[in-house]
Amino acid sequence: MKALMFGWEFPPHILGGLGTASYGLTRGMATQEDMDIVFVIPKPWGDEDQSFLKIVGACNTPVVWRDVMWEHVNQRIGKILNPQDYYDLRNHIYADFSYMHTNDLGCIEFSGRYPDNLLEEINNYSIVSGVIARTYPCDVIHSHDWLTYPAGIHAKKITGKPLVIHVHATDFDRSRGNVNPQVYALEKDGMDNADHIITVSNLTRNTVIEKYHQHPSKVTTVHNAVEPVGKEVQAISPQKGKDKVITFLGRITMQKGPEYFVEAASLVLKRSQSVRFVMAGSGDMMDRMISLAAKRGIADRFHFTGFLKGKQVYEMLKSSDVYVMPSVSEPFGISPLEAMQCGVPTIISKQSGCAEILENAIKTDYWDTEAMADAMYAIITYPAMAAYLQEEGKREVDEIKWEYAGQKVRRIYENVM
């Protein structure tokens, strides 16, 4: 079976959970012997793991004919894309895009991030998808998150193949209900044109049905999973100090509820001074959280690390005694699974999708900072409780595998085909 997937991130260059989920799911699906995946992203860097799929960059796909020699193509993009793929793609330019700004290879430039002109990049991505869909035959098209829905719709119109869209989050999650009408329109259009919709939790499924008016029979939940940790991560053994460490790790944005973490921390510090708090990540609320910690008089017990990636994430987790995810609206949330995998007792909000499948994590309402603080204090105070959550949590998440999620997605493919 051939799947043409459109994504926006892929490890090791990720800015959030979307790239992690895309990697895990495709790896899990690749365990099916007949599964052939072409994964499209705006801008590959050349160091992505392509051992189980083929990555095609929108930025390396020509939309304007250029008469260029093999040597030049190889010199420019040979480390990222086989030059023969470039010529194959060039043979499928389907319209006159000479009015667009392109480079010496006839390709549109992409940032590979979330720039100020994001809507323009989304539109350009959908233009490029037309060339890609004509070049790589597929049985099904799979679009990950709203940024790629227009590309998926275009590919569906060209190929006549069924479109499955994967809702990793909606703008209701990202904005706490203050929805951007342009984003909502793109999300709604993607859902309306999809043959089936995958959501990462029942929480998100309900949002898709109620807020985007989709028929329940069209929407299936496939919970996310977690990648097994490699030997490099297993070997991490950080030195721990005498103080306990309680960690928030994620984007410091209103969706993630960082202010509730700071407020709960201030309550814990009224009961114990032998604890430190870490807010690892970056985001538009970071300065406000630094100010809030100062306002509460706990700045000397608070550490802001900035954005962490790869091995740094696991070094931080393994240095922690408690992990907390106080998200206001979390479609799923892979980071608690990663923490539990490292044997870190975990507290999550009841408003998170992963709360639907995790039994051995403590769950509180995101707004209930007293309950959150009680849970933090209990874990750092009672060794037996911490040991139970460490052992049972790890045992639980070790059985939550991407291979199983991939099998569910395969069944959805077969149904729409």
Secondary structure, DSSP 8 states (H G I E B T S, - for coil): -EEEEE-S-BTTB-SSHHHHHHHHHHHHHTTSTT-EEEEEES---S-S--SSSEEEEGGGSBSS-----HHHHHHHHTTTS-HHHHHHHHTT--S--TTS---TTSB----SS--TTHHHHHHHHHHHHHHHHHHS--SEEEEESGGGHHHHHHHHHHH---EEEEES--HHHHHTT---HHHHHHHHHHHHH-SEEEESSHHHHHHHHHHS---GGGEEE---------HHHHT------SSEEEEEES--SGGG-HHHHHHHHHHHHTT-SSEEEEEEB--TTHHHHHHHHHHTT-GGGEEEEE---THHHHHHHHT-SEEEE--SSBS--SHHHHHHHTT--EEEETTBGGGGT-SSSEEE-TT-HHHHHHHHHHHHH-HHHHHHHHHHHHHHHTT--HHHHHHHHHHHHHHH-
